[in-house]
Amino acid sequence: MGETIHIAITRRVRRSHLADFERALADFASRSLAEQGMTGVHILHPAPDSGSTEYGILRSFQSARDLETFYHSTLYRDWVERIQPMVEGEPQIRHLSGLEAWFREGHHMPPRWKMAVLTFLAVWPVSIIVPALLRPFILSLHFILQAGLVSAGIVIVLTWVAMPLLVKLSHPWLHPASNKPTP
Protein backbone atom coordinates (compact mmCIF):
# COMPACT_ATOMS: atom_id res chain seq x y z
CA MET A 1 0.00 0.00 0.00
CA GLY A 2 1.35 3.45 -0.90
CA GLU A 3 1.54 6.68 0.97
CA THR A 4 -1.70 8.42 1.98
CA ILE A 5 -2.71 11.08 -0.54
CA HIS A 6 -4.09 14.44 0.66
CA ILE A 7 -6.02 16.73 -1.67
CA ALA A 8 -7.20 20.28 -1.01
CA ILE A 9 -10.07 21.54 -3.16
CA THR A 10 -11.27 25.13 -3.05
CA ARG A 11 -14.64 26.20 -4.45
CA ARG A 12 -16.03 29.72 -4.71
CA VAL A 13 -19.81 29.69 -4.18
CA ARG A 14 -22.33 32.18 -5.53
CA ARG A 15 -23.77 34.22 -2.64
CA SER A 16 -27.32 33.37 -3.67
CA HIS A 17 -26.57 29.64 -3.26
CA LEU A 18 -24.62 29.52 0.02
CA ALA A 19 -27.25 27.63 2.05
CA ASP A 20 -27.97 25.16 -0.77
CA PHE A 21 -24.26 24.57 -1.32
CA GLU A 22 -23.63 23.91 2.38
CA ARG A 23 -26.43 21.33 2.51
CA ALA A 24 -25.24 19.69 -0.70
CA LEU A 25 -21.63 19.67 0.53
CA ALA A 26 -22.52 18.11 3.89
CA ASP A 27 -24.54 15.40 2.15
CA PHE A 28 -21.81 14.71 -0.42
CA ALA A 29 -19.03 14.63 2.20
CA SER A 30 -21.00 12.19 4.34
CA ARG A 31 -21.80 9.89 1.42
CA SER A 32 -18.24 10.03 0.08
CA LEU A 33 -16.83 8.51 3.27
CA ALA A 34 -18.26 5.15 2.21
CA GLU A 35 -16.13 5.14 -0.95
CA GLN A 36 -13.29 2.62 -1.07
CA GLY A 37 -9.94 4.03 -0.03
CA MET A 38 -11.36 7.23 1.46
CA THR A 39 -9.70 7.87 4.81
CA GLY A 40 -11.16 11.26 5.66
CA VAL A 41 -12.82 14.45 4.56
CA HIS A 42 -12.80 17.86 6.25
CA ILE A 43 -14.87 20.84 5.23
CA LEU A 44 -13.49 24.34 5.73
CA HIS A 45 -16.16 27.04 5.89
CA PRO A 46 -15.41 30.71 5.30
CA ALA A 47 -14.82 32.65 8.51
CA PRO A 48 -17.97 34.39 9.76
CA ASP A 49 -18.20 38.02 8.70
CA SER A 50 -15.23 37.58 6.34
CA GLY A 51 -17.27 38.21 3.23
CA SER A 52 -15.63 35.17 1.64
CA THR A 53 -17.64 32.58 -0.25
CA GLU A 54 -14.69 30.20 -0.61
CA TYR A 55 -15.07 26.70 0.81
CA GLY A 56 -12.31 24.17 1.26
CA ILE A 57 -12.56 20.41 1.11
CA LEU A 58 -9.63 18.38 2.37
CA ARG A 59 -9.71 14.72 1.33
CA SER A 60 -7.43 11.85 2.20
CA PHE A 61 -7.11 8.63 0.23
CA GLN A 62 -5.23 5.41 0.97
CA SER A 63 -3.56 5.46 -2.45
CA ALA A 64 -3.32 7.28 -5.75
CA ARG A 65 -5.46 4.55 -7.28
CA ASP A 66 -8.23 5.20 -4.73
CA LEU A 67 -8.04 8.92 -5.52
CA GLU A 68 -8.35 8.29 -9.24
CA THR A 69 -11.24 5.87 -8.75
CA PHE A 70 -13.09 8.39 -6.57
CA TYR A 71 -12.72 11.28 -9.03
CA HIS A 72 -14.04 9.08 -11.86
CA SER A 73 -16.96 7.74 -9.79
CA THR A 74 -20.62 8.37 -10.46
CA LEU A 75 -20.91 9.89 -6.98
CA TYR A 76 -18.31 12.54 -7.80
CA ARG A 77 -19.62 13.25 -11.32
CA ASP A 78 -23.16 13.66 -9.92
CA TRP A 79 -21.81 16.04 -7.26
CA VAL A 80 -20.08 18.22 -9.83
CA GLU A 81 -23.25 18.37 -11.93
CA ARG A 82 -25.40 19.17 -8.86
CA ILE A 83 -23.28 22.11 -7.70
CA GLN A 84 -22.47 23.56 -11.13
CA PRO A 85 -25.15 26.31 -10.90
CA MET A 86 -24.05 27.10 -7.32
CA VAL A 87 -20.35 27.77 -7.91
CA GLU A 88 -18.19 30.23 -9.79
CA GLY A 89 -15.29 29.06 -11.91
CA GLU A 90 -13.37 25.83 -11.72
CA PRO A 91 -12.21 24.17 -8.51
CA GLN A 92 -8.67 24.84 -7.34
CA ILE A 93 -7.11 21.44 -6.62
CA ARG A 94 -3.79 20.90 -4.88
CA HIS A 95 -1.99 17.79 -3.70
CA LEU A 96 -0.73 18.43 -0.18
CA SER A 97 2.37 16.78 1.15
CA GLY A 98 4.71 17.06 4.06
CA LEU A 99 4.95 20.41 5.78
CA GLU A 100 2.56 22.13 3.40
CA ALA A 101 -0.45 20.47 5.01
CA TRP A 102 0.36 22.18 8.34
CA PHE A 103 1.14 25.63 7.04
CA ARG A 104 -1.39 26.22 4.29
CA GLU A 105 -3.97 28.95 4.87
CA GLY A 106 -6.41 29.41 2.02
CA HIS A 107 -4.27 30.08 -1.07
CA HIS A 108 -1.43 31.50 1.02
CA MET A 109 1.71 29.70 2.05
CA PRO A 110 4.32 31.36 4.24
CA PRO A 111 7.86 31.56 2.87
CA ARG A 112 9.75 28.27 3.08
CA TRP A 113 12.33 29.77 5.44
CA LYS A 114 9.56 30.52 7.97
CA MET A 115 8.25 26.95 7.68
CA ALA A 116 11.80 25.65 8.20
CA VAL A 117 12.38 27.85 11.26
CA LEU A 118 9.10 26.81 12.85
CA THR A 119 9.69 23.13 12.10
CA PHE A 120 13.18 23.37 13.63
CA LEU A 121 11.71 25.01 16.74
CA ALA A 122 9.30 22.08 17.07
CA VAL A 123 11.70 19.25 16.23
CA TRP A 124 14.57 20.36 18.46
CA PRO A 125 12.83 20.16 21.86
CA VAL A 126 10.66 17.20 20.85
CA SER A 127 13.74 15.23 19.74
CA ILE A 128 15.24 15.83 23.21
CA ILE A 129 12.12 15.28 25.34
CA VAL A 130 10.66 12.16 23.68
CA PRO A 131 13.83 10.04 23.96
CA ALA A 132 14.33 11.18 27.56
CA LEU A 133 10.78 10.18 28.48
CA LEU A 134 10.93 6.83 26.66
CA ARG A 135 14.46 5.83 27.72
CA PRO A 136 13.47 4.08 30.99
CA PHE A 137 10.89 1.95 29.18
CA ILE A 138 12.90 0.99 26.10
CA LEU A 139 16.44 0.61 27.46
CA SER A 140 16.27 -3.19 27.40
CA LEU A 141 15.13 -3.32 23.75
CA HIS A 142 17.36 -3.77 20.72
CA PHE A 143 18.70 -0.41 19.47
CA ILE A 144 16.71 -0.69 16.22
CA LEU A 145 13.47 -1.07 18.18
CA GLN A 146 14.53 1.81 20.44
CA ALA A 147 15.12 4.05 17.42
CA GLY A 148 11.78 3.03 15.91
CA LEU A 149 9.84 3.78 19.09
CA VAL A 150 11.60 7.10 19.58
CA SER A 151 10.93 8.06 15.95
CA ALA A 152 7.26 7.09 16.31
CA GLY A 153 7.01 9.14 19.51
CA ILE A 154 8.57 12.18 17.85
CA VAL A 155 6.26 11.93 14.84
CA ILE A 156 3.18 11.57 17.07
CA VAL A 157 4.10 14.58 19.23
CA LEU A 158 4.99 16.71 16.19
CA THR A 159 1.83 15.79 14.28
CA TRP A 160 -0.77 16.12 17.02
CA VAL A 161 0.77 18.50 19.53
CA ALA A 162 3.86 20.53 18.66
CA MET A 163 3.22 21.59 15.06
CA PRO A 164 -0.48 22.44 15.43
CA LEU A 165 0.30 24.46 18.57
CA LEU A 166 3.30 26.28 17.07
CA VAL A 167 1.46 27.05 13.81
CA LYS A 168 -1.47 28.47 15.80
CA LEU A 169 0.76 30.54 18.10
CA SER A 170 2.88 31.86 15.26
CA HIS A 171 -0.01 32.62 12.89
CA PRO A 172 0.58 36.41 12.96
CA TRP A 173 4.22 35.84 11.98
CA LEU A 174 3.50 33.16 9.36
CA HIS A 175 0.60 35.02 7.70
CA PRO A 176 1.03 38.74 8.41
CA ALA A 177 -1.13 39.79 5.43
CA SER A 178 -4.17 37.89 6.77
CA ASN A 179 -3.93 39.77 10.09
CA LYS A 180 -4.36 43.22 8.57
CA PRO A 181 -7.83 44.70 8.99
CA THR A 182 -9.81 44.94 5.79
CA PRO A 183 -11.01 48.42 4.83
Helices and strands as residue ranges (DSSP letters): E 5-13, G 15-17, H 18-32, E 38-44, E 54-61, H 64-71, H 74-83, G 84-86, E 87-96, H 100-103, H 112-138, H 143-157, I 158-162, H 163-169, H 171-174, G 176-179
